[in-house]
Amino acid sequence: MDRIASLTEDNIHFLEQGRELLLQLSDEEFVTRPPIDMSPVADHLRHCLDFYACFLDGLDVGVIDYDARRRDPRLEKDRRYALAALETLIARLESAAEGREDRPVSVATDRSEWERGDLAWASSTLARELQFLRSHTVHHYALIAAVLKMIGLEPAADFGVAPSTLAYRKATATHHGP
């Protein structure tokens, strides 16, 4: 398997974890705020979906603007709508990666006031952006896992855990017992 296909498969895996979570949550659990000042599952998931949409929207032209997020409020209120959006992104990502090779892209994110014009853009590659999306999603899934625990739910053991951490756990369990 080539690099882009492998990274795409990783990202699809995490999006599918999100889909499985949405299928297990009730509408109420999806939007429940934890007892501390932290966003609910819905907000974190919407944020992740926005990043994937920006990536896919800019892929063909090679210009990915993560600041151009849609921030659709329905994704934060309607679990079924979020599920449909998630499934659409999975399908888009599957078809977008087919036969695609790594190539340069321009990326903008989290612009500050001093960044204007060319200063707002950085050089990257398709592979690096897929790595970023994977890491970004795992990070927010870890926050979702914490929210789930705070509202009395138990996430899957591998939900919100980085692939490298899972590999480390597997290697150390093999060499150091259960």
N, C-alpha and C positions, 0 to 999 in steps of 0.2 A: 504494500500500500504506500502511495506517495505521501509526502508531507502535508499537502493541503487536504487530501482526503482524510488523513488521520486526524488532523486538527478539527476538521469539519465534523467528523464522527464524534470526537470528544464533546464539541459544543452541542451537537444534537442529543447526545446522551444527557447532558445537563438540562437542556430544554425538556426532554422527556421526563426527567425527574420532576421538573416543575409541573408538567401535565399530570403526572401521577399524584402529586401533592394536591393539586386542585380537585382532582376526582375524589380524594379522600376527605377534603375539608367541607364543612357546611358553609352556607352563605355567611352566617354569623361569624364563624371562626376566621374566615377570609379577611374580614374587616375589623376584627376585635383588636383594640389597642391594648398592649401589655400594661401592667401596673406601673411601669416606669415610663419616662418620657422617651418613647421609642416608636418608630413607625410600625404599623401592622404589616402582616404578610402582603396584603394587596399593594401597598406602596412600594415595597422592595421589588416585588415581581414586576410591577409596571415599569419601574426604573430599568430593570434588566431588559425587558422587552423593547423599551425605547432604544437602548443601545444596539440591540440586534437589528432593529428596523433602520436605524441610521447607517449601520454597516452595510446592510443589503441595498439600501437606497443609493449609496455612493459607490458601490462595487464596480458597476459597469463603466463609470466615468473616471474611476480611480481617485475620487475626492470624497473622503468620509468626514462628515461634520457631526460629531457627537453632541455639539451644542444645539443642533437643530431638532432636538427631541420634541415629539408631539405632545407629550404629557397629557394624554387623553384621560380625563377624569373617570370615564366609564370603566377603564381598566382597574381603577381603585375601588369601585363600588359594586361591580357586577361580575361575580365569579364565572358565570357562563360565558360572558363576553370576553373575559380574560382568557378563558380556556380556548375559545375560538381563535383569538388573536395568537395565542401560543401555538396552536396547531398550524395556523397559516405561516408563522415564522419558521416552524420546523420544515414545512414543505418548501418554502422559499429557499431556505439554507441548503436543503438536500439538492434542489435543482441548480442553485447558483454555483455550487462547488464542482459539479460534474465536468470533468475534463479541464478544469482551471489550473493553471500553473501559478506559482508564486511570482509576484511582480510588484513593482513599486506603487505606492499610493501616497497621497497627501492626506494628512489628518489634522483636524483641529478639535480641541476639547478644553473645557474650563478656561476659556479666554479671560484674561484680565484686561483692565481698562487700557493699559499701555500697549497691548497687542493690536496692531492695525495692519490690514493688508497682508503682505507676505509674512509678517512676523507671527501671525496667528497659526501658520501652517507648519507642520513638521513632516519630514520624510519618514516613511515606514514601508512595510511590505504587507502583502496579504497574509502571509504566515504569522507575522508579528501581531497583526490585529486580531487574528483568530486566537492567538495565545492570550492577548489582552482580554478578549471577550470571555474566554474560559475562566481566567483568573478573576475577572470582575464578577462574573456570575457566581462562582464558588464563594467569593467574599460576601455577596448579598444573601446567598443561600445560608451561609453560616449565621448571618444576622436573623434570617427567617427561622432557622432552627432554634435560636435563642428565644425569639418571640413565641414560637410554638411551646417551648418548655414553660415559659412564663404564664401562658394561658392554659396550662394543664395538658398539653398534648406532647406526644413523644415522636420526633421525626425519625425517619429511617437512620440507621447507624452511619451510613455513608453520605447522608444529605448534608451538604455544606462542607464537605471535607475534600481538600485538594487531592488530585491524583497522586502527587508525590508523597503526601502523608499516608494515603492508603497503601502505596507501595512500601513505604517504610514500615508501617505497621505489619504488613504481611511478611516482610523480610525478617523483622525482629521476632515475630511470633514463631516463625519457622526455626530460627536459630536459638531462641531463648525459651522455648516452651509456650504453653497457652497463655 
